[in-house]
Amino acid sequence: MDTNWMARGNCATRPPDTFFPSDGVGVEIAKRICEGCPVQEPCLEYALHHRIDHGVWGGCSERQRRRILRARRLATAA
């Protein structure tokens, strides 16, 4: 999977720990940084494809990504 998109993300100039928060407030801050990011979709797909369990990727928290994966599994099974 191509990762050249990573250098173009809103996160590229931010400290990485911003996207691995320890609380809900930190998650919301990270998600706001992701809003309008030009590479939000490939970022989210990368995290989903690689089953990344931690952090905010593509504007989604761990919980949101689990829900997306579950919905995709259910849609595929249907």
NORNORZI-V281759 format. One record per backbone hydrogen bond with DSSP energy under -0.5 kcal/mol. NH is the residue of the N-H (numbers start at 1). CO is the residue of the C=O. If there is no record, write none. Layout:
nh->NH co->CO
nh->NH co->CO
This chain:
nh->6 co->3
nh->7 co->4
nh->8 co->5
nh->9 co->6
nh->12 co->9
nh->13 co->10
nh->14 co->11
nh->18 co->15
nh->19 co->16
nh->20 co->17
nh->27 co->23
nh->28 co->24
nh->29 co->25
nh->30 co->26
nh->31 co->27
nh->32 co->28
nh->33 co->29
nh->34 co->30
nh->35 co->31
nh->37 co->34
nh->40 co->37
nh->43 co->39
nh->44 co->40
nh->45 co->41
nh->46 co->42
nh->47 co->43
nh->48 co->44
nh->49 co->45
nh->50 co->46
nh->51 co->48
nh->52 co->47
nh->56 co->19
nh->57 co->55
nh->57 co->60
nh->60 co->57
nh->65 co->61
nh->66 co->62
nh->67 co->63
nh->68 co->64
nh->69 co->65
nh->70 co->66
nh->71 co->67
nh->72 co->68
nh->73 co->69
nh->74 co->70
nh->75 co->71
nh->76 co->72
nh->77 co->73
nh->78 co->74
